[in-house]
Amino acid sequence: MRDVFAHASAWWGKYSGYVWKTAPDGHCYLHPAQNAKPGVYDPMKDSRSIVLDALEIGLMQFRHAGESELKAAIHSFAEKYGLLGIMTALPTTARFFDYEKVYLPKNEFLREETMDTMDYIRLFFPFAMPDFQKEGLEYIWESRDKDEIAMLLTFQNQPNAMSMTFLRNYGERYDWLCKVFKDWAFLMVATTFYMKDKDKLAPETLEIYRRAMISFDGNVPSYHVALWDEPTLVWDFHSLMANIRFMLSLMLTDEDAPLRLCGYCMKPFFADESGSEYCSEECREQDKT
């Protein structure tokens, strides 16, 4: 993966604190706390821990964890890595501010194929819209919050919609977040069971697994060519959601250290030793007893 993404524009922003709050429409949202301080980091450097933490939240749902436990886990994830940036992950382009309509490929959250840009933005600002005006293809917006301004300046070369995901009033729905994490865990579980039992299962069952994998599709990261010492391909990740999705896909297909579920405790781990089925020697021994 380091070779594939030797050059990637993947920096992401987060706040030191987040809060759950119920919107007037009844949905619960996670958004930055009022006095939380912003920060910036490179998800590529924490790729293994991010993916493992994300999968654990998804697996909690398979274990029927309660809402309070899930909210605590998602809250902890956000404080470590930030929100997922769902607003920029769903549309066909992260630069949707430049259009009157947002174009949406098939997804788990919105059935509409197109939406008015302002209506789409409102889905992620349920409490207060930013100081934003848009008419046709023209728009202006600003912030008076010093921390927000610092974040906007940090990501000024990125799509404006990406910068907007770092505003304090930006929030992501609890049920949507749960769905994203659960889908990632489903991919992990299905891949593991397929690899473990592919020589034993009936063709019809194998086909079910394969079709489940086909459904795991979505927007790929965009890229651009940068003229540095020589022309260089640079991958652009405009959301943490797209970043994790792509990292997870690469980790599951890695031939040297694939991501797997432990055959005993069912925790995800990296099989650094070829063919390893257990995350530790303790689990190996426990499974024999």
C-alpha positions in Angstrom: 0.0 0.0 0.0 2.9 2.3 0.7 4.1 1.8 -2.9 0.6 2.5 -4.4 0.1 5.6 -2.3 3.6 6.9 -2.1 2.1 10.2 -3.1 -1.3 10.9 -1.6 -3.2 14.0 -0.6 -4.9 12.5 2.4 -4.6 15.1 5.2 -7.7 15.2 7.4 -9.0 17.5 10.1 -10.4 16.7 13.5 -11.5 18.4 16.7 -10.5 17.7 20.3 -14.1 17.0 21.3 -17.4 16.0 19.8 -21.0 15.9 21.1 -24.2 14.0 20.2 -27.2 16.2 19.7 -30.7 15.5 18.5 -31.9 17.7 15.6 -35.5 19.1 15.1 -36.2 16.2 12.7 -35.5 13.7 15.4 -32.2 12.4 14.1 -29.2 12.3 16.3 -26.0 13.9 15.0 -22.4 13.9 16.0 -20.6 17.3 15.6 -17.6 19.2 17.0 -18.0 20.5 20.5 -18.4 24.3 20.8 -15.0 24.9 22.5 -13.1 22.0 20.9 -9.8 22.8 19.3 -9.0 21.7 15.7 -6.0 19.7 14.5 -4.7 18.1 11.3 -3.1 14.7 10.7 -2.2 12.3 7.9 -4.5 9.2 8.0 -2.0 7.2 5.9 0.4 7.1 8.8 -2.3 5.6 11.1 -3.8 3.4 8.4 -3.7 0.1 10.4 -5.1 1.5 13.6 -7.8 3.5 11.8 -9.1 0.5 9.9 -9.0 -1.8 12.9 -10.9 0.7 15.1 -13.5 1.2 12.3 -14.0 -2.5 11.9 -14.4 -3.0 15.7 -17.4 -0.5 15.6 -18.9 -2.5 12.8 -18.4 -5.8 14.5 -20.0 -4.4 17.7 -23.2 -4.2 15.7 -23.0 -7.9 14.7 -22.6 -8.6 18.5 -25.8 -6.6 19.0 -24.2 -3.8 21.1 -26.6 -1.3 22.5 -27.0 2.3 21.3 -25.2 3.8 24.3 -22.2 1.5 23.7 -22.1 2.2 20.0 -22.4 6.0 20.5 -19.5 5.8 22.9 -17.4 3.9 20.4 -18.2 6.2 17.5 -17.5 9.3 19.7 -14.1 7.9 20.7 -13.3 7.2 17.0 -14.2 10.8 16.1 -12.0 12.2 18.8 -9.1 10.1 17.5 -9.6 10.5 13.7 -12.4 13.1 13.1 -15.8 12.7 11.4 -16.0 10.6 8.2 -16.7 13.4 5.7 -19.8 11.7 4.4 -20.9 14.9 2.7 -18.0 14.8 0.2 -17.8 11.0 0.0 -21.3 10.4 -1.5 -21.5 12.7 -4.6 -19.8 11.9 -7.9 -17.5 14.8 -7.3 -16.3 16.5 -4.1 -16.5 19.8 -6.0 -20.3 19.8 -6.1 -20.4 23.4 -4.9 -19.7 24.4 -8.5 -23.0 22.9 -9.7 -26.6 23.6 -9.1 -27.3 19.9 -8.5 -25.5 17.2 -6.6 -25.3 13.9 -8.5 -25.4 10.8 -6.4 -24.5 7.3 -7.4 -26.3 4.4 -5.7 -25.8 4.5 -2.0 -27.3 3.3 1.3 -28.6 6.7 2.5 -30.3 8.7 -0.3 -32.5 7.3 -3.0 -32.4 10.5 -5.1 -30.0 10.5 -8.0 -29.8 14.3 -8.0 -30.5 16.9 -5.3 -30.5 20.6 -5.2 -27.0 21.6 -3.9 -28.4 23.6 -1.0 -30.9 20.9 0.0 -28.0 18.4 0.1 -25.8 20.7 2.2 -28.6 21.1 4.7 -28.6 17.4 5.5 -25.3 17.9 7.2 -26.1 21.2 9.0 -29.2 20.3 10.9 -28.8 23.0 13.6 -27.5 26.1 11.8 -26.3 26.6 8.3 -23.0 28.3 7.8 -22.9 31.9 6.5 -23.3 30.7 2.9 -25.1 32.1 -0.1 -25.5 30.4 -3.4 -27.2 31.5 -6.6 -26.8 29.4 -9.6 -23.1 28.5 -10.0 -22.0 31.4 -7.9 -21.5 31.2 -4.1 -19.9 33.0 -1.2 -19.3 31.9 2.4 -17.3 32.9 5.4 -16.6 32.2 9.0 -15.9 34.4 12.0 -14.6 31.5 14.2 -10.8 31.7 14.5 -10.4 28.0 14.7 -12.7 27.4 11.7 -10.7 30.0 9.7 -7.5 28.2 10.6 -9.0 25.0 9.2 -10.3 26.7 6.1 -6.8 28.1 5.4 -5.2 24.8 5.9 -7.4 23.1 3.3 -7.8 26.1 1.0 -6.4 24.2 -2.0 -9.0 21.4 -1.5 -12.7 21.5 -2.7 -14.7 24.0 -0.7 -17.2 21.3 0.3 -14.3 19.4 2.0 -13.4 22.5 4.0 -17.0 22.9 5.0 -16.9 19.5 6.8 -14.6 21.1 9.3 -17.0 23.7 10.5 -18.4 23.3 14.0 -22.0 23.1 12.8 -21.3 20.2 10.4 -22.7 16.9 11.7 -23.1 13.3 10.7 -26.2 11.2 11.5 -25.8 8.4 14.0 -27.7 5.9 11.9 -25.6 6.8 8.8 -22.4 6.4 10.8 -23.5 3.0 12.1 -24.4 1.9 8.6 -20.9 2.8 7.2 -19.1 1.0 10.0 -21.3 -2.1 9.7 -20.8 -2.3 5.9 -17.0 -2.3 6.4 -17.3 -5.1 9.0 -19.6 -7.1 6.7 -17.0 -7.0 4.0 -14.4 -8.2 6.5 -16.5 -11.0 7.7 -17.7 -12.1 4.3 -14.1 -12.1 2.9 -12.8 -14.1 5.9 -15.5 -16.8 5.7 -15.2 -17.0 1.9 -11.4 -17.6 2.1 -11.8 -20.1 5.0 -14.6 -22.2 3.4 -14.3 -21.7 -0.4 -13.2 -25.3 -0.9 -16.1 -26.7 1.1 -19.1 -24.5 0.1 -21.6 -25.3 -2.6 -21.4 -23.2 -5.8 -24.6 -21.4 -5.0 -23.3 -20.3 -1.6 -20.0 -19.1 -3.2 -22.0 -17.1 -5.6 -23.8 -15.4 -2.8 -20.5 -14.3 -1.3 -19.3 -13.0 -4.7 -22.4 -11.0 -5.2 -22.1 -9.5 -1.7 -18.6 -8.3 -2.8 -19.9 -6.8 -6.0 -22.3 -4.6 -3.9 -19.2 -3.1 -2.1 -18.5 -0.5 -4.6 -18.4 3.3 -4.6 -16.5 6.4 -5.7 -12.8 5.8 -6.1 -10.4 8.6 -5.0 -9.6 11.1 -7.7 -6.1 11.9 -8.7 -4.0 14.6 -10.4 -0.6 14.8 -11.9 1.8 17.1 -10.1 4.9 18.5 -11.8 7.6 18.1 -9.1 11.1 16.8 -10.0 9.2 14.8 -12.6 5.5 14.2 -13.4 4.0 12.5 -10.3 0.7 10.8 -9.8 -1.0 12.1 -6.6 -4.1 10.5 -5.2 -6.7 12.8 -3.7 -8.8 11.7 -0.8 -11.5 14.3 0.0 -13.1 12.4 2.9 -11.9 10.1 5.6 -14.7 7.7 4.5 -13.2 7.3 1.1 -9.7 6.9 2.6 -10.8 4.1 5.0 -12.8 2.4 2.3 -9.8 2.3 -0.1 -7.3 1.3 2.6 -9.6 -1.5 3.8 -9.9 -2.9 0.2 -6.2 -2.8 -0.2 -5.5 -4.5 3.1 -8.0 -7.3 2.4 -6.2 -8.1 -0.9 -2.7 -7.6 0.4 -0.7 -10.8 -0.4 2.0 -10.2 2.1 0.0 -9.2 5.2 -3.7 -9.5 4.5 -6.3 -8.3 7.0 -8.1 -11.3 8.5 -10.5 -12.2 11.4 -9.0 -14.3 14.2 -10.2 -17.9 14.0 -10.8 -17.9 17.8 -11.6 -14.4 19.2 -13.0 -13.0 15.9 -11.0 -9.8 16.2 -9.5 -8.3 13.0 -5.7 -8.6 12.7 -2.9 -8.5 10.0 -1.7 -11.9 9.1 2.0 -10.9 8.9 2.9 -14.6 8.8 1.6 -16.3 5.6 -1.6 -18.3 6.3 -1.9 -17.3 9.9 -5.5 -17.9 11.2 -5.0 -16.4 14.7 -4.2 -13.0 16.0 -2.0 -14.5 18.8 -0.4 -17.7 20.0 -2.9 -17.6 23.0 -5.8 -17.7 20.6 -4.2 -20.5 18.7 -3.8 -22.6 21.9 -7.3 -21.7 23.1 -8.8 -22.9 19.9 -7.2 -26.3 20.2 -8.7 -26.9 23.7 
